[in-house]
Amino acid sequence: MLARIVQDGLSAVEQKCRAYISFDYDYDRDLKNLLLGQSRNDDSPFFIEDWSIKKATPSWQADARKRIRRSNVVIVICGRQTHQAVGVTREIEIAREENIRFFLLRGRKDAMIRRPMGTSWWSEDLHTWTWNNLKRLTSPNPTPWWKTIW
């Protein structure tokens, strides 16, 4: 698939949205792996290079910033403990500083999910993890949820 060239000369991957995943490494690696799997579907509008920072080093924030800059969108997977994940909060701040859009994705249906620190129920929706939502939110110009019902 990577080597296949499409009509306008860009590879299939180059046409897809490049996503950075922000998640609570201690509690939600399973969710990250599920999203990674979905990104590999043939009809996926996004792809993920697994840039997970596995170890907190003195330079992790600079590394995260470089990776976020190379992305079109940051997908924030929200699990049970994400509201306490300092790294997730910092990655959201970096995305804002770099003007990279992000969205919050509800990682667990059966759990009480609280938003990461620094996000607001007023300005950042917590989206249900559905294939249609992922396709819409990772498109180059995502339609706001409220426009889909009017």
URSUL-V739527 format. One line per field, one symbol per residue. ss: DSSP state (2 for helix, 1 for strand, 0 for the rest). Layout:
ss: ???
//
This chain:
ss: 000010000012222011111100000022222222222000000111000000000002222222222000111111000222022222222222200011111100000000000000000001100022222220000000222220
//
